[in-house]
């Protein structure tokens, strides 16, 4: 599928009639023919605390424990010497051997061209071939792709990383280091509403990733904290992904074969579009499925079925309140005026399963545009309504005092449609 054109969006803004329902009749909820991920891939959502032992110890354990040998590639970083040395130190303190590779265009005295030469250096290739794990630092993911895979041509270093993965090694990365994991990535798309409006240009907002999780799973990071569910949904529809995983900050997803395990201080959102139907034009989709996987939860990408942490499972599921019941949730809202705000989608999902209504509504729109925006808003009056619903497929568990755990929520329904918001959005009373 191709991204929605800005011309079509402008036509929608002017009131043009969009075609009735097009492509993608509802599919039955059959297991996905998911190609198992080779080795172990560990995307971290960014902002991983230095004292997050659950993530850091697990990373070293997966790569061989005391026998673990890591190389750190700081290509994405704006301060590669510092961030690379910090990553090396974190790994060494947990018992691994770790070495920093000087492959970064912003390393003092280096350039993009010299970094590309370093990505072909036989000495760096040899270090990777002797390793059991590779760690990519955060920063700007486009730097890593431009250095290791310019114009889609894999460098010798990238080929060596893929060989390490093929022999069962660990590929890990935080923030930008997580964004590169899927075959398509967001390159520079800081405005999720603009992405939903179709501002999704190859080489600008989106680009090739390095594909460590294959072609069927899309990965995004800083996900719940930065409200990125809208941009991920838009990209999945544009590029044909059926499953997307958004990893939150201070959290990691461990992906091995067809299984995901969530570890860390928060969780991850998983979008399932197998049964979704869509219409032409701006993002307009019905019956997407959204799940929040908490610390300790697992999810099988082949069966597309979750398994909640055993301690939660033992207490049983949340019994949904009936309309009119009183909830003790302090942040209960009838609707959210910025569903893509910080942590808002998780608050809305929690309210859905532990509140008195079977739906929660939210709106996504831009009140105004930054004056230095690189792309003018193609449709200022265009916004999006997000409707979360619970039905017979939806299940929830609360944390009930478990340390480092929140709710677990599987298979809520998500409908998103374009709506017209009159400008100006408000006036004096």
N, C-alpha and C positions, 0 to 999 in steps of 0.2 A: 504494500500500500504506500501511496505517496502522501506527504503532509498536505494539509488543506492549504490552498493558495490564498494569499492575501486578497486577491481580486474577488474570490468567492466570499470571503469574510466581509469585504466592503459591500458586496451585493446584498448580503444578509442584513447588514446594518441599514441599508436603504429600503429594506422591506421586501426584497425579492423572495419569491416562494422557493423553498428548497424542495427537492424531489421527496416523494414519500419514501417509506422504508426501503433501503437498499441493502446490498450485500450483507451477508451473514445472518441467515436464519438461525434460530436457536439450535444449539447442539445439545445432544444428550450428555449427561455428566459422566462420560466415559473416562477411564484413566488416560493420562497424557502419554503418548509414545515419547518419553523423555530420554534423551541420550545421556547416560550417566557421566558425571563429571569425573575426569581422571585425576588421580592423586587427591590432594586435599587443598581446597581453596578457602581462604579465610578473609573475607572483606570485613573491615571495621568501619563503623560509621563516622569516625573522626572524633576529635576531642577526647581520646582515651586517656583517662587519668593515669598518672605514673604509679599509683597504688592499686590499680585494678589487677589484682593477682589472678583472678579467674581467667581473664583473657591472656595475660602475658605468660603465665605458667602453662596454660593449655597450649599456646602456640609452640613453646619450646618442647613440651611433651610430644606433640604431634610430629615434630621434626626429628625425634630421636632422643629426647631427654638430655642426659649428660653427653651423649654422642652427637647432638644436634650441631650442625655447621651451617650458619647463615651467611649470606651476602646481603648487604643493604644497598639499595639503589635509590639515591636521593634526587633523581632527575626533576621531580615536580617542584621541589622546594625553592623558595626565594632565598633561603639561607642554608644551602645544602650541607656545608661543613658542620654547622651547628645541629641541624635536625638529624643529619645522618649519624653524627657522633652520639647524639642522645639515643637514637634507636639502637645503635650498637651497644651502648652501655646498658640499656634496659634488657637486652637479650643476654648479655654476659652475666648480669646480676642474677639471672634465673638459671645459670649453669650452662648456657650454650657458648660455642665458639662463634664469633661474628666478626666480619670484616666489612669495611666501607669501601665501595667502589667509586672512584672519581669519575662519575658519568653524570654530569649536570651542567646545563648551559649557563647557570648563574653562579657556578663556583668561581671564586676569585681568579681572574685572569683567563677564564674559559669563555667560549662562544658556542653557539648552536653547532657550528661546523666542527669545532674541536670535540664537543660532546659526542657528536656522531662518529668521529674517528675513535673515540674511547669505546663506543658501542661495537666497534669492530676489532678492538685490541685483543689479540690472542691470550694475553695475560688475564684479562677480565673474563674471557670465555672459560679459561682453565679454572679460575676460581669458582665459577658457577658450576662447572662439571664436578668439582670436588665437594659441593655443598649438598645439604639435604633440605634447605629452605631458602626462599628469597623473600625479602621484605621491601616493599615500596613505600616511601614516605608520603606524607601529605604535601599539599601545595596547590599547583595548577596542573590538572591532569593532561592538558594539551602539551605541556613540556615533555612529559614522559613519552607520549605517543609520537611527537615530532622528532624526538631523539631516537627512540627504539624502533619505530615503524613508519619512517617517512614515506608518504604517498602509498602506504599499504605494503611496503617492501620490508620484510622482517630483517633486522640487523642480526649479525652473528650472536650478539648477546641475547637478543630476544629468542632466537632459535635455541640457544643453550638453556634458557629458562623453560622453554616448552619441553625440551628433552628431560630436564629435571622433573617437571610435572608428570611426564609420561612414565617415568620410572618410579612414581609414587611419592614424589617430594611434595613439599608444602609451598604454596604461593599465597602470600599474605600482603595486605596493604591497608593503610588507614586513610580515610578521606579521599583525596585524589588517588591514592593507591588502591582504593576500593572501586572508584569510578571506572577504572580501566579494565575491570574484570570481565565485563560482558562485551559482545562483539560490536555493539553500538553504545556510545556513551554521550552524556552531555558534556560538551566542550566548554561552553561559556553561556549559560542560560540562567541568569540570576532572577528573572521575572517569570514565575510560573504561569501567571495569567496571560502574559504575552505568548508563551509557548502554547497554551490552550487555544489561543486565537490563531495559531498557525505560523507563528514566527519560529521556524525550526529549519534553518538553512544548514545544509551539509557544509562542514568546514567552519561554520560560525557557531551556532547554538549547539549543534550535534556533530559527531565525528565517529570514525572507526574507533572502537576500543581494541584491547589486545586479546579478548575472546577466551580467557582462561576458564570461564564457566560454560563455554559453548554458545550456540546460536539461539537457544530456546529460552534462556532466562535473562531478564534484564535486571541490573543492579544499580541502585542509587544510594546516596549516603547523606549524613546530616539530616535524616529524612523527616522524622516527626518534629524535631526541634525547629526546622526551617520550613515546615509545611509544604513538602514537595510532592504530595500525592497527585495534584493536578497535572504537573508537568510529566510525571511518570505515566499517568493514564494516557495523556496525549501522545507521547512517544510510542507507547505500546500499540495504540490504535494505528499510528502512522506507519510503523515498521513491522506490524504483524506478530508481535509477541503475545503469547497467551498467559505468561506468568511473569510477574515482576516482584522483586524483593527490595524494599527500602529499609536500610539498616540505620537505626538511630545512633546518636552520639553515645560514646562510652560503652559501646556494644559491638559484638562481633557475631557473624554468622559462620558456622563451620559447615562447609558443603563438601560432601564426600559421596560419590556414587549418585544416588537419587535423593539422599537425605540431607536436610538442613537441621542444624542444632543451634539454638540461640544461647549466647553466653554474654554476661556483662550486666551493666547497671540499668539498662532499659530493655528495649526489645526491637522488633522489626514488623513492618506492615507488609503483607503479601496480597497482591492483586491477582485474581484469577478471572480471565476473560473467556473461558471455554464456552460458557452459555450466554455470553453477552450478545445483545443485538444493538446495532448502531444505525444511525441515519447520516446522510451526507451533510457536509458543512462543518461548522464549528463542533467541538466535542459534544456529542449527543449520543449517549449510550445507556442502555437499560440492562439490568440484571447482571452487572459485574458483581463479583464476590470479593469481599475484603476481610482479612483476618489480621488480628494483632497477636503475634507470637512473642511471649514473654521469656525472660530468663529461664532456661531449663526446658522450654518447649521444643518439640521436634516437628518436622513436616516432611512428608514423603512426596517428592516432586513427580514421581511416577504415578502414584495413586492419588495425588493431590488430596491428602488426608493428614490431619494434624494429630499429634499426641501431646496432651498437656502434661506438665510436671506431675510426677506421681503423687506428691503431697497434696496438690490441688485436686487431683482426680479422686483421691480417697475421700475427700469431704463432699464430693458431688457437685453438680452444676448449679448455677444460679437459677432460682425459680423466678421467672419473669413476673413482674408486678402487672396487675390488671389496670386498665384505664381508671383514673380516679383515685388510685392508691397514693399514699403519701411516701415520698422518698426522703432519705436523710442526706442525700448528696448536697454538699454545700455549694457546688458550682452549677446547680441545675439551671439550664437556660431553655426557653421555649424554641429558640433558634439562634444560629450563629451568623453574625454579619461579616465575619472574616474566617471562613472555614479553613483557609490556607494559612492562618496565623500560627504563631509558635505553639506547638503541642495541641492545637485545637482539635485536630481530627481524632486524637486519642481521647480527649475529654468527651467528644461527641459520641464515640463508640462506647465508652464507659457508661454514659448516660443512657444509651440505647438499651444496654443489657441490664442495667441496674436502676432504671427509672420507670415511671408509670406509663410511658407512651411507647407505642410500637414503631415510632419513626422519629428521626431527628433531622432537621433541615438546616442547611447552611448556604451562604452566598459567597462567591469569589468574584471580586472585581477590583479594578484599579480606580481609586478615588481621584488620583491625578498622576501624571507621568513625570519622571525626572527630566529636567530641562536638557540634560546631556545624553538622553537615551539614544542608543545607536540606531534604533528603528522606530519611526513614528508609530503611535498606536493605530493599527489598521481599522479599529472599530471602537471608538471611545465608549459607546453606549452598550457594548456587548459585555455581559457578565455570565456567570454560570451558577445554576442551582444544583447543590449536592443534596441528595435525599438518601439517608441511611435508613434501612428498614430491617426489622427482625422478623423471621418467619420460621417455618418448621425445620429449616436447615441450620439455623443460627444457634450457637451454643456459647455459654460464657461461664467462667470460673473467677471468683475473686481471690485476693491475696490473703485475706483474713489473718494478717499479722506475720506472714512469712517474710523473712528478711530478704531485701533486695528483689522483691517481686511485686508485680502489679496484676491487674486483670489479665486473663487470657480470653480472647474472643475469636471464635472461628465462624466464618461464612455468614457474615452480615451481608445484606444486599445493598448495592450502591447503584443509584441511578443519577446521571448527570445530564443536564440539558442546558442549552444556551437560553439566556433571558435578556430582555431589553431593559436597561436601567436609564431612566431619563436624566439628562444633564441640564442644569447643575443638580447634583445628587441631593442637595439640601439648601435651605435658605434660612435667614433669620426668623425666629418665631414671631 
